[in-house]
Amino acid sequence: LVFFAELYALHVFFTLRTRRAALVSGAGLGALAYVYPYFWLFAFVAFGLVGLYALTTRQWNFVREGLFAAGACVAVMAPFLIANLSVFLHGSDTALTTAIPTHRFIIEKMILLPLCIYATLAAWGRWGRGMGAAWAHAFSERYAFITLLLIAGLIVSNHQIITGKLFFQQHFHFFSFFPLFSLSLSL
């Protein structure tokens, strides 16, 4: 529930772009580290994609509020990071922190199917004539956030391509991707 409350707070920040929404979404993102690191990682990547969206659309006020939200996140996470500093620096030999060495690409069908459907609809709207062009603009405004969440799912499911270490893919699959798949297809 805390994870989806944070995604909702991030959505409110994405749509309103106010200081208060930035504070709530940033503090919620920092609190997710205490709840479940896999939820934090997914929300962190989604937050980063929202920041990239703000940069690419040149919405400088949105970027400034995003930096404020990042500061709130660091302030809330600071005790967690300080308390676990030795684990971050030296690692741990428990089964939870042991990773499988790999660089393989994971095809997450629950993420790719909605992305393909959204891409097809957006392409139809962009290159279609008449009603398609008007529909594409409405689609891009309304579904930009869920598309960013789907891209975040694609990134976190394939983090091992960059890091070379696969950390229990099932955590993302069952706790993040099933609900995201249902949400994106219901929209």
N, C-alpha and C positions, 0 to 999 in steps of 0.2 A: 504493500500500500504506500509506503514511503517513496518507493521508486516511481510509482505512477503519479504520486503527488508532485514529485520533482519534475517529471516530464510535463505535467500540467503547468507548473510554475514557469518552466522554460517556454512553454507555448504562450503563456500570458505575457512573458517578457518579449517574445518574438512578435506578438501582435501589438502590444501597447507601447513598448520601448520607453518605459518610464523608470525613474530612479528607484521607486518602491518595488516595482516588478524585478528590477535588476538585483536589488538587495535580497529579496525572497528567493529568487532562483539561484543566486550565488551561494547564499547560506545553505539552501537545500542541497546543492551540489556538494558542498563541503561536508554536510551531515551524512551523505550517502557513504562516505568512506568508513564511517563508524558502523553502518548497517550491514553492508555487503560490498566488498571490493569490486565484484563483477558488475554490480549495478552502477557503482561509481564510475568505472571505466567506460561503460556504455554512455552514461549521461555526460561524462567528460568529453568524449568524442563528439557527441551530439552538440554540446556547447561550443566546441571548437568549430564545427561546421556552421553553426549559427553565426559565429564570428567571421568566418570566411565569407558567408553570404552577405553579411553587413559590409565587409570590405569590397567585395566584387560589385555590389550594387551602389557603392559609394555613399552610404548613409552614415556620415561621420558622427552624428549624435548617437546613433545606435552603437557604433564602435566605442565611443566614450562610455556609454552606459554598460557595455559589455566588459570593459576594463574595470569598471567599478564592481561589477558582479564577480569578476575574477579575484579582485581584492577581498571581497566578502568571503569567497570560497576559501582562499588561503588562510584568512583569519579564523574561520571555523575549523579548518583541517589542521592548523598548527599543533594543537596538543596531540593529535593522532600521529602526525609525522614525527614529532619529537619523541613520543613514547615508543615508537617502532623504528627509530633510526638505525639501531644495530641490525635489525632484520633486513632493512633496505640496503644497508652498506655491505653486510657480510652474508646475507642469505640465511636460510634455515634448512635443516635436513629433514624436515617433516614431509610426509606424503603430500600435504596441501601445497607446498612450495616447490615440489619437484616437477620439472617440466620435461616434456618429450621433445628431443631435438628434431626439428623438421623445418622445411621451407616449402611445404606443399600448399597449393591453393585449395581452399575448401569451397565447394559450390553449395551454398546454403539456399536450397530451393524456396524456403519460406520467405526469404528476402528477395531473391531474384524474380520470382513470379510477380509480386506486386510492383517491383521496379519496372519490369517489362510491360506490364499493363499500363502503368502511369506514363512510361516513355511513349508507348503507342498512342495513347490518348493525347499527349502533348504534341507529338509529331503530326497527328491528324489535325489538331487545331492549328498548329503553326503553318503547315503547308496546304491545308484545306482551304477551300474558298467559302465565302459567305459566312454562315453561322459558325464554321470551324474556327475562324480567326478570332471572333468575339469570345468563343468558348475557351480558346487557348489562354487568353489573358485571364479570364475568371479562374481557370484551372490552375495556372501558375501562381496566382495570388493565394488561392484558397488552400492548395495542397502542397505548397512549398515546404511547410514544416514537416509534414509526414514524409515527404520525399527525403528531407535531410535526415530524419530518423532511420529510414530504410538504408540510406548510404552509410550512416553510422553503424548499422548492423552489419553491413558488408565489410566495413573496415575492421570492426572488432572481431569478426569471425575469421579474418585473415591476418591478424596481427603477427602471426608466426612467420609470415613471408619476410618481414623486416627484422624481427627479433630473433628468429631461428628457434624459438621455444614455444611449444603449444601448452597452454595452461587450461586443462579441463574444459574443452569446447562445450560440453553438455550444460554448463552453467548458463552460457548465453542462449543455447538452443532452447532449453525448456523454460527458463525464467524470463527471457527478454523477447525471443523471436516468436514464440507461439502467440503471446498477446499482441505483438506488433503486427504479425501476419493477420490476425483477426481484425484488428483495428483498421489496417490499411485496406483490406478487402471489403469491410463493411462500409467504408466511406465511398 
